[in-house]
């Protein structure tokens, strides 16, 4: 498979993590990228895991990163609204 360039996403994700007061460690950012890739190929998904496992921080940081990229003019990313 071809390599995907996530440079802009990683920068926006680091900024989103800073805004949320969490550290963008490699294992966390890998999980956020996995969640993003899953949303591309699936119509719906469910985040499951143990209490305090980072599920909420994962989807909220992805939401903030994608919204920041959309606001910056990157057409690949849509503004995300969580209800």
C-alpha positions as CSV (number, residue, x, y, z in Angstrom):
1,X,0.0,0.0,0.0
2,X,1.1,3.6,-0.6
3,X,2.5,5.7,2.2
4,X,0.1,8.3,3.4
5,X,1.3,11.8,4.3
6,X,0.0,12.8,7.7
7,X,2.3,15.7,8.4
8,X,-0.4,18.3,8.5
9,X,-2.7,16.0,10.5
10,X,0.1,15.4,13.0
11,X,0.8,19.1,13.4
12,X,-2.9,19.9,14.0
13,X,-3.2,16.9,16.3
14,X,-0.2,18.1,18.4
15,X,-1.9,21.6,18.6
16,X,-5.2,20.0,19.5
17,X,-3.6,18.0,22.3
18,X,-1.9,21.1,23.6
19,X,-5.3,22.9,23.7
20,X,-6.8,20.0,25.6
21,X,-4.0,19.8,28.1
22,X,-2.8,16.3,27.1
23,X,0.5,15.0,25.8
24,X,0.7,13.9,22.2
25,X,2.7,10.7,22.8
26,X,3.4,8.3,20.0
27,X,1.0,5.6,21.2
28,X,-1.9,8.1,21.5
29,X,-1.3,9.8,18.1
30,X,-1.1,6.3,16.5
31,X,-4.6,5.5,17.9
32,X,-6.0,8.8,16.7
33,X,-4.7,8.1,13.2
34,X,-6.2,4.6,13.3
35,X,-9.5,6.1,14.3
36,X,-9.3,8.6,11.4
37,X,-8.5,5.9,8.9
38,X,-11.4,3.8,10.3
39,X,-13.8,6.7,9.8
40,X,-12.7,6.9,6.1
41,X,-13.6,3.3,5.3
42,X,-16.6,2.8,7.6
43,X,-20.1,4.4,7.9
44,X,-20.2,4.0,11.6
45,X,-18.0,2.8,14.4
46,X,-18.0,2.3,18.2
47,X,-15.1,3.1,20.5
48,X,-14.9,0.5,23.3
49,X,-12.3,0.0,26.0
50,X,-11.6,0.2,29.7
51,X,-12.6,3.2,31.8
52,X,-9.9,5.9,31.6
53,X,-8.5,4.3,28.4
54,X,-8.5,7.6,26.4
55,X,-11.5,7.0,24.2
56,X,-13.0,10.4,24.7
57,X,-9.7,12.2,24.3
58,X,-9.0,10.3,21.1
59,X,-12.2,11.3,19.3
60,X,-12.2,14.9,20.7
61,X,-8.6,15.5,19.6
62,X,-9.4,14.1,16.2
63,X,-12.4,16.4,16.0
64,X,-10.3,19.4,16.9
65,X,-7.5,18.5,14.5
66,X,-9.8,18.0,11.6
67,X,-11.7,21.2,12.3
68,X,-8.5,23.2,12.5
69,X,-7.3,21.7,9.2
70,X,-10.6,22.6,7.5
71,X,-10.4,26.1,8.9
72,X,-6.9,26.4,7.5
73,X,-8.3,25.7,4.0
74,X,-7.4,22.0,3.7
75,X,-10.2,20.5,1.6
76,X,-9.4,16.9,2.5
77,X,-10.8,17.5,6.0
78,X,-14.3,18.4,7.0
79,X,-15.4,20.5,10.0
80,X,-16.5,18.1,12.7
81,X,-19.3,18.7,15.1
82,X,-19.8,16.3,18.0
83,X,-23.4,16.0,19.4
